[in-house]
C-alpha cells in the first residue's frame, strides 16, 4: 500500500486522447482499459481535492511546431495527417477543475507550464500514468525526476507497443526514478 497526501500530490495522465487511446497493438492492455482505470483513479483524486492534470499532445494545422530533428527512425505519421479530433481528451475523462496541458513533444514539462501549475499548488509528488509507457510517460517521468518531484508510476495504467518495451520501462527505468505500484494500492491519508 502507498499512502499519499492530497495537498501535495497530483495525478498526471499522459496522452489519454482520442487518437492515442484508439491505437491498435498496445500491450499489456489496450487504450480503453487504461482509460477506464485512469477515470477511476482520477475520480478518487478529485474526491480528495487533489489535482488531476490531463496532458495531450497536439500540433498546429501546418505542423510547424512539431519536432524535426534528423533521426534514424522518425515516429510514424498517418497518411494525410492526424484526424481532426486526434488530440482531444478521450470522452468521459475531463472534468471541470482539471488542469489541462498541451505538449508538442514526448515529455510534458519542456515548453509547457506544467511545472508552474504544480509548484504553485504546492505539489511535490506526481502519480503518473498514460500511454505510451516508454515514450510520453517515461519522458515525463525523467523530466519530473530531474525537476525534483517524487514520482509514483501506476503499472496497471500504462501501456506501449511491445512486451519488451513495457518490461524494460517497468523493471529497469522506472524503479530508478520512482515507486512503481498498482492502482489499487494507492490510498489517501
ZIMOFEN-V359632 format. One record per residue. N is the residue number from 1. RES is the residue in one letter. PSI is psi as a letter, one per 40 degrees, with the letter a starting at -180 (none if undefined). D_FIRST is the distance of its C-alpha to the first C-alpha in Angstrom with 1 decimal. Layout:
[[N,RES,PSI,D_FIRST] [N,RES,PSI,D_FIRST]]
This chain:
[[1,X,i,0.0] [2,X,h,3.8] [3,X,h,6.5] [4,X,i,9.8] [5,X,h,13.4] [6,X,d,15.6] [7,X,d,18.7] [8,X,e,17.9] [9,X,h,15.8] [10,X,i,17.5] [11,X,h,16.9] [12,X,h,19.5] [13,X,h,20.7] [14,X,h,23.3] [15,X,f,26.4] [16,X,g,25.5] [17,X,i,29.2] [18,X,d,31.8] [19,X,e,33.2] [20,X,d,30.0] [21,X,d,28.1] [22,X,e,31.3] [23,X,h,31.6] [24,X,i,32.4] [25,X,e,30.9] [26,X,i,27.3] [27,X,i,24.9] [28,X,e,22.5] [29,X,i,22.7] [30,X,i,25.4] [31,X,d,25.3] [32,X,d,25.4] [33,X,d,22.1] [34,X,d,20.5] [35,X,d,22.3] [36,X,d,21.2] [37,X,d,17.4] [38,X,d,18.1] [39,X,d,20.1] [40,X,d,17.3] [41,X,d,14.8] [42,X,d,17.9] [43,X,d,18.7] [44,X,d,15.4] [45,X,d,16.1] [46,X,d,19.6] [47,X,d,19.0] [48,X,e,17.3] [49,X,f,20.3] [50,X,i,18.4] [51,X,i,20.6] [52,X,h,20.7] [53,X,h,22.9] [54,X,h,24.7] [55,X,h,26.4] [56,X,i,29.3] [57,X,h,31.9] [58,X,i,35.5] [59,X,i,38.9] [60,X,i,42.2] [61,X,d,44.7] [62,X,e,46.8] [63,X,e,43.8] [64,X,e,45.1] [65,X,e,41.7] [66,X,i,40.2] [67,X,i,39.8] [68,X,f,42.7] [69,X,i,42.3] [70,X,h,44.1] [71,X,i,41.6] [72,X,d,42.1] [73,X,g,40.1] [74,X,i,39.8] [75,X,i,37.3] [76,X,i,38.9] [77,X,h,40.4] [78,X,i,41.5] [79,X,h,45.2] [80,X,e,46.6] [81,X,a,43.6] [82,X,i,40.5] [83,X,i,40.8] [84,X,d,41.2] [85,X,e,37.8] [86,X,d,35.9] [87,X,e,34.1] [88,X,h,33.3] [89,X,h,29.7] [90,X,i,29.0] [91,X,h,30.1] [92,X,e,27.8] [93,X,d,25.2] [94,X,i,26.9] [95,X,i,27.1] [96,X,h,29.3] [97,X,e,27.7] [98,X,i,25.7] [99,X,h,26.7] [100,X,h,28.7] [101,X,h,29.3] [102,X,h,31.8] [103,X,i,31.9] [104,X,e,34.8] [105,X,a,33.2] [106,X,d,30.0] [107,X,i,28.0] [108,X,e,27.2] [109,X,d,28.2] [110,X,h,31.8] [111,X,e,34.4] [112,X,i,32.2] [113,X,f,31.3] [114,X,d,27.5] [115,X,d,27.2] [116,X,d,29.5] [117,X,d,27.7] [118,X,d,24.3] [119,X,d,25.9] [120,X,e,28.1] [121,X,e,25.1] [122,X,f,23.5] [123,X,h,20.7] [124,X,e,19.2] [125,X,h,16.0] [126,X,h,16.3] [127,X,h,13.9] [128,X,h,16.3] [129,X,i,17.4] [130,X,a,20.8] [131,X,h,23.8] [132,X,i,24.9] [133,X,d,22.1] [134,X,e,24.6] [135,X,c,26.9] [136,X,d,25.9] [137,X,d,22.1] [138,X,d,22.8] [139,X,d,25.7] [140,X,d,23.8] [141,X,d,21.0] [142,X,d,23.7] [143,X,d,25.5] [144,X,d,22.5] [145,X,d,21.8] [146,X,d,25.5] [147,X,e,25.5] [148,X,e,22.9] [149,X,i,20.0] [150,X,h,16.4] [151,X,i,15.0] [152,X,h,12.1] [153,X,h,13.5] [154,X,h,12.4] [155,X,d,13.7] [156,X,e,14.6] [157,X,f,16.4] [158,X,i,18.8] [159,X,i,22.0] [160,X,a,25.2] [161,X,e,28.6] [162,X,i,28.1] [163,X,d,25.7] [164,X,d,26.8] [165,X,d,26.1] [166,X,d,22.6] [167,X,d,21.8] [168,X,d,23.4] [169,X,d,21.4] [170,X,d,17.9] [171,X,d,18.8] [172,X,d,21.2] [173,X,d,21.3] [174,X,d,17.8] [175,X,d,16.3] [176,X,e,19.2] [177,X,d,18.6] [178,X,a,14.9] [179,X,i,11.3] [180,X,h,11.2] [181,X,i,8.3] [182,X,i,9.0] [183,X,d,9.7] [184,X,e,8.2] [185,X,e,4.5] [186,X,h,6.1] [187,X,i,7.0] [188,X,i,10.2] [189,X,none,11.4]]
